Amino acid sequence: MVRLPLAEAEALVRRALAAAGANPAMAAATARALVAAEAQGQSGHGLSRVPQYAAFLRNGRADGRAVPAVVAGRGGAVLVDARDGLAYAALDLALAEAARRARAHGVAFAGVTNSHHAGAIGLFVERLAAEEGLVALAFTNSPAAMPVPGGRRPLMGTNPVAAAFPRRGEGLPPLVVDLALSAVARGRIMVAAREGRPIPEGWALDAAGAPTTDARAALSGAMLAIGGARGALLALVVELLCCALTGAQFGFEADSFFADAGNRPRLGQALVAIAPDALAGREVFLDRVEAMAAAMLAEEGVRLPGARRAALAARAAAEGIEVPEALLRQIEALAG
């Protein structure tokens, strides 16, 4: 492992993406998001994505020249077109629009269309809560991996959802919830397949739609939702929020990110921002959040959601991040 300061890691990622064809704004926004995810311990959405994103830019699955733009809006609602670029610059624009419109109208919905892999979406709601004092929700669909209730073939993505709630007190990180709706991360099934280990029942179906404990069979089949049919229905809600409202492609219309070749995914994301002072009032809101936080922490062994990621980010800001040497060399080669 090699330890890198955050600024150095961000500059390296930015150069690697620019060399693959990303314009300066896209490269910078993507580098910030990937390094922030790495700093929070979310390595699956961190620097390990750089080679994949560079390949997308080179093979045309993402347009490095794209400049996101607001294409529709009324009151608290706004639609941002990512124009087939990597998602992060478009999400930055959607976040800024959501914050501005929530301050003006009390609540805002920012949709993103023609987008790409959105990484750790908790980062975006965290920014709205920490920097703007807003309650924030985020949703994204992804290439098909899970069936609908009663179905066998993948139609929906694992469709992460995230929420953030600001707290009272200088330096207190927001409460942040960030989770995918599959029973388990696909990466865990991939590891089990490589190691020849079985997976627990309830994680996946095989290609014929039958429940399986064979990890290799699961990779050619479908993942199952957390909580069975209830989780699958929540994933359906995310598909419709992110795609029906924005015109983006559903998960079954987007090729896998893990395939050697495929289409431009044209996925959708949605950000909701709520100004607490538009409802019961900011002080009431903060009182209620702190009452819940205190009740949670009164029980031994309970940790507030997002606390571990915040602690890791603070440590990374002071000490840098650890990067596997092989991955670092790969990124350096991409950067030239």
N, C-alpha and C positions, 0 to 999 in steps of 0.2 A: 504494500500500500504506500501511496505517496500523498503527503499532506499539502494542500494548496490553499492559499488565502482566497476568500470569496471573490475579490476583485480580479485576481489572476485567473481563477477558473472561469469567471464570466467572460473575460476578454478572450480566453482560448476558445470557448464555445462559440462566441460571436465570430471569430475568424474562421472556424471550421464551417459554420453555416454559410457565411458570406462566400467562402471558396466554393461551396456547393451550389451557389446561385441565389441565395436569399438577399433581398435588398437590405440596406442598413437598418431600417426600422424593424423589419421582420426578424433579422438576426439578433438585434439588441433585445427585443421583447421576449424572444424565445430563450435566449441565453439567461436573462433575468429569471424567468420562470423555472427553467431546468435547474439552475444553481440553487434557487430558493427551495425547490422540492428536495434536492440533495441535502441541503443544510438541515431540513426538518426530518431527515431520516427516511424519506420516501424515494429510495434509490431506483425503484421501478419506474418512476416518472422523472428521474434526474438525469445525470450525465450518460447513463446507459442508453438513452434515447437519441443521443447525438448521431451515431452512425446510421440509425434508422431514418431520422429526419433528413440527413444528408442524402441518403439513397432516394427518399421521396422527391427531394428537390431535383436530383439528377435524372431520375427516370420519369419525371413529369407527373407523379401522383400529387405533387404540390407545386404551385406556381410561385417561384421565388420573386417574381416581379410584382405580385399582387399588392395593392394598397387598399385596405379596407375602407368602407365608406358607409355613412348613414344613407339608406335608400328609402326609408319611410318613417313616419312618426306622427303622433298626435297626442298632445297632452303628456301623460306619463308613460306612453308606449313608444318604443323606438325599435327599428330593425336595422341591424348592421350586416352588410354583405362582406364576408371574408374573401370573396372572389378567388376561391380555391387555393389561397395561401395557407401557410401554417397558422394555427388558430390564435396564437398569443397576441399579436398586434390587434386583431379584431376584438378579442376579449378585453384588452386594455381600453379600446374605444368604447365598447359596450359598458364597461365599468364606469368610465367617466360620464357617459350619457345617463346611466342609471342614477348615479350620485346627484347629478345636476337636476334631473327631473324629479327625483324623490324630494329634494329640498324644496322644489317649487310646488309640487303637487301632493306631497305626503307619501306617495307610493309610486314606484316605477317598475315597468317590465321592459327589459332589454333583450331582444332576441338576436341571435347570430345565425346566419344561413351560409350555405356553401363553405362550410368550415372543415376542420380537420381534428386530429387527436388533441384533446384539451388538457391532458395531463392531470395534475393534482388540482382539481377545481376548488378545493378548500382554500387555496391561496388567494383566490379572487374574493370570496366572501370575507375572508379574514381582513383583506385590505379595506373593504367597504366598512367593516365594523371598527377596525383599529384607527383608520385614517379619517373616516367620515362620520363615525358615530351612528351608523345605520345598521338596522337588522337586515341581514342579507341571506338569500337563498340562491343556489345555483344548481343547474341540471345540465347534463349532456347525454346525448345518445352515442352509440358506438356501433361498429360493425356487428352483425348478427352473431350471437353466441348462445342465446337462451330461447326456448319455445314459449309460446303463450300458454295459459292454463289449459290443460287437456291436449296440447299439441305435442309433436315429436320433433319437428325440424326447427332449427334456429330462425327466429324472425326478429328478435330484439337484441340489443346490446346488453352489456352488464350495467349500463346506464347509471353512473354515479350520481349521487345527490350530496349536497353540502349545505350547511347553514352556519351562520355566525351571529353571535349576540354580544354587543359591547358591554363592558363592565365599568363600574365606578372605581376610580382610583388610578393615579399616575402609574403607568408601567404595567398594569394588569392586562394580560393578554385576553382577547375575547374568548368566549366559549365557542369552540369550533367543532362541528360534527361533519365528517367526510367519509362516505362509505359507498362502495359499489353494491348493487342489488343481487349479485350472484352469491351462491352459498359459500364460495371460496374463490380466491383469485386464480385465474387461469395459470399463472406462473407456478402455483403449487402442484397443479396437475402435470405441468411440463416437467418439473423436477422429479415427480414420482415416476413418470414415464421413462426418463433418462436412467433412473436408478432401479427400474424394474420392480417397483413397489406397488401394491394395490392401493386404491383410494377408498375412503369410507362410502357406504351407501348414502344416497341422497345428494351427492355432488354432481353427478352427470348421467347422461344417457349415451348409448352407443349409436352408431350410424343408423341402425334399424329402429331407434326410438325406445329401446329397452333399457332399464336401469343397469348400470354397470359399475363394477369395482376395478375394472381394468383401465389403467391410466391411458394406455395407448389407444384403446377403443374410445375412450372419452374424448380424446383430442380430435377424432374424426366424427364425433357426434355433437352433443349439445351440453352446455352447462345448465345446471338447475338454479332456480332463484332462491334466495334466502327466504325462509318461511313458507316455502311451497307456493301454492296458488296466490297467497296474499302478496308475496314479494314479486311474483310475475305480474300481477295486476299493477303494482306500483311501477314496475319497469315499463308497462304499457302507458301509464300516465306520463312518464318521462318522455317516451317516444312521441306522444301526441303534443305535449307542451313544446318540445324542442323542434318538431318537424311540421306538424299540421299548422301551427301558428306562424312559422317562419318560411315554409316552403322547402325546407331542407329534405335530404333523403333519409328514409327510414333505414334501420340497421340492416334489413334484408336486401337493400339496394346498394349497400356499400361493401366492397371487397375487404377481406381481412387485412389488418395492418401487418400480420405475420406472413402473408403470402409474398413470394418473390416478385410478383407483378400484380397489377390490379388497377381499378378505376380511381378517379378522384372521388373521395368518399362523400364530399358535400354534406357533412353532418350538421346538426343544429345544436346550439346551446341557448340557455335562457338564464338571465340574472333577474332576480326580484330584489328591490331595495325598498325598505320601509323606514320612514322617519318617526321615531318614537314620540316626538313632540306633536305629531299630528293626531295622536290617539289619546291615551290616558295622560300623556305628558312624560317628558324625559325623566324627571325625578321619580315619578311613580314607577316607570319602567325599570330604572336602575335599582330602586328599592326591591322590586320583585325578583330581578335577576340575582341580586346579592342574597336575598332570602333563600332562593333555591340553591345557590352555590354553598351557602353556609350549612344548609340541611344535608347536602350531599357530603360535604367534608366532615360533618360530625360523625359519620360512620367510618370506622377503621377500614382501610384498604381501598377506599373510593378515591378516584383521581378525576379531576375535572376534564371534560373532553377538550382536547387541543393542548393540554398542559405539557405533555411529553414532547410534542412537536415544537412548542415554544421554547422549552428548555434546550432542546437540541439546536435550535436555530441560534439561540443566544451563545451557546458554546461554540458553534461554528463561526459566528461573527468574530469571536475572540481568537479561536485557534485554527480556523480553516476547516476544510473537509478532507476526508480520506478518500482517495480514488484508487481503485485497483490499477497496478502498473500497466497491465496489458491494455486496459481501456484507455488509460491516459496516452499511451503510445499511439493507439488507434486514432484518438482525437487529434493528437499532434500531427499525425500524418495527414489527416483531412485538412487541417489548418495550413499545411504547407510549411 
